[in-house]
């Protein structure tokens, strides 16, 4: 039985999420403050965390960042702040996915199951595989990315996106392809999250002194290729 931690200060939302997930045969722990949730997340094993952003005391963003320093556990962030900027901030802090309030339980459970499937795939995929494109080298066992002699510091989502590009070098990937492979969703998330993360990768590649590698193909998507 998968174990999920809910960190949500709104008692009604917390109870709603707990009831729904328990009916889906998940084991649930609850926390109502950032401090309580952070302590539970760091001291006990969980398969996933459902995390509200707007918490009393320590904010959800800080909780997310501090969990991510210690664990690679999937984090689904809940937010009433649905702008692209706020969503991008949450994702860049280390969250794996987000859901804007108010939400329907059917979408929550779809995202929870998607994150759990992805985590299981990553646990299974522990082979020492090396992927390269030009000076870009990825060690998929160590989860490291090098551009020449420089190491790129990537979040888990950025890493998955970079790996997808390298595995499909010179092939145009649509936004739908990327959503499916990186976020494991086959529906429109209604956001420019793909574009935001492509921009994050471009900035980190540029900072490492690399030439432009990720190109926009108008009306189609993105492609990894040399200029």
N, C-alpha and C positions, 0 to 999 in steps of 0.2 A: 504494500500500500504506500503510495507516494505521500510524502509529508509536506504540507504547505503552511507557511507563516503569513498571516494577514496583519499588516501594520496600518491601521486606519483609525483615526480618532472619532469619526462619526459612528456612534453605536449602531444606528440603523443600517448604514452601509456595511459595517463590519459584520453584523448579524446576517444580512442578506447574502453577502459573499460566502460566509461560513456555511449557512444552510444549503446554498446551492452546491458548493464544492463537496460538502459532506454527503449529499445525495448522489454525487458522482463517484462516491467511494474513495475520496481523499481523506487523509488524516489532517486535522486542522489545529493549529495553535493561533491564538489571537494576542495582539498587542494594541494598545490605544495611545501610546506616546512614542516619539522617536527614540527616547532613551531605552524604554522597555523593549522595543522592537529590535534595536541594535544589539542589546545584551543577549536576547534570545537567539538572534541570527548568528552571532559569533560563537556562542557557547554550545549550540545544539545543531545537529545535522538536519538540514531541510533540503528538499528537492527543488523548491521554488519559493520565492517571496513575492507577495502582492503588496505593493508599497504606495501609500498615498503621499503626495508631495507636500501638501499643506498640513503639517503636524505641529502640535504645540511643543515648545522646547526646541529640540533638534529637528530641523526640517527634513523632509523626505530626501531632498537632494544630498544633504550631508550624510544621512543614513546610508544612502546608496553608495556614495563615494567611499565611506569607511568599510562597508561590507566588501566592496570590490577590491580594496587593498588586501584583504585577507582570503577571500573566497571567490570562486568563479560561478557560484550558484546563479541560476537564471533569476532575473528580477523583472517583474511586470509592474510598471509604474502607473498609478491612477492619478489623473489630474483634471481639475476643472478649468485649467488654463490651456485652451486648445489651439493657441496660435502656433505657427510653425516655429517661431523663435523659442517659445517655452518648451515645446516638444523636443526640439533639437537640443536644448540645454539639458533636459532630462536624459536623453539618449547619450549625449556626450559625457555625462557624469558617470555613466556605466550601466544604465538600464538597458535591457535587451529588447524591450517593447513597451508600448504605452497604450492606455485606453482613456479616452476623454469621458468625463462625467457629463450628463447621465448616460449610462450604458445599459445594454440589454445583456442578460446573463448568457444568452446563447453565444454572444461575441466574446464575453469573458472566458467562457470554457473553451472556445475555439483557440484563443490565444494561449491559454494555459497549456492545453494539450500540444499545441505547436511548439512552445518553448521546451516542454518536457521531451518531445520527440527529438528536437535538435540536440538537447543535452545528452540524450542516450546515444545519438549518432557520434557525437564528439568523444564520448567515453570509449566507444567501440573502435574509433578510428585513431589508434595509437601507433600505427606503423611509422617507421623512420623513413618518411618520404621527403624527397627534396624536389622542389619545383623551381624553375628559373626562367627568366626572360631577360636577355641582355645582362645587365649588371644587377638585376633584381633577383634575389635568391630567398626562397622560403623553406625553412626546415619545419615540416608539419608535425614532427614529434616534439620538438622543443618549442614550437609556436613562436619562432623568431623570423624576422624579416630584415634582410640586409640589402642595402643599395650600395654596391661597391664595398667599401670598408666601413660604412656607416650603418648603425642599427636604427631601425624605425620603431619608435614606441607607439604601438597601436592598441586601441581598446579591442575587446573581444569581437565587437560588431565590425569594426574597421578591418580587423584581421580576416574575418570570414569574407568580407567584400574583396579584399586584396587577393586572397587565395582564389576566389572565384574568377577574378580577372586573369590571374596568371595561368590557371588551369584552362582558360578559354582564350588565351592570347590570340589576337588578330581576328577574333570572332565578335560580331556585334551582339551585345546583350541588351535586350529591351528592359524597360523598368519592371515589367511584369516578370521577366526571367529572374531579375535580381531580387525582387520581393519574394519570389518563391524559394530561391536557393539560400538567401541570406536571412530572411525573416520567416521563412517557411509558411507564408500565407499565399493563398491563391485567389485573393480578392483585393479590390482596391482599398488601400488604407486611407484614402482621401487626404493625403499629405504629400509633400515633396521630400519625404525622408530619404529617398534614394539620392536625389540631387544634393541634399545636405551632406550625406556621407561621402559621396564622390568628391565633393568640394573639400571635405576634411582630408581625404587621401591625397588629393592634389597638393594641398598646402604642405603636408608632411613630406611628400616626395620632393617638392620644390626646396623645402628647408634642408633636405639632405643633399642638395646640389644636383639632383637628377633632372634630365631633360623632361619635357612634357611627354607623359606616357599614356595618360587616360584621355581619350578624345571623345567629344560629343559628336554623335551622328544625328543630325537634325531630323526629327520626326521618327527616329528609330530607337535610339538609346545611347550606349557607350561602348567603346572598344579600347582595349589595351594594345598599343602598337607604338613603334618608334616613329619619330617624325620623318 
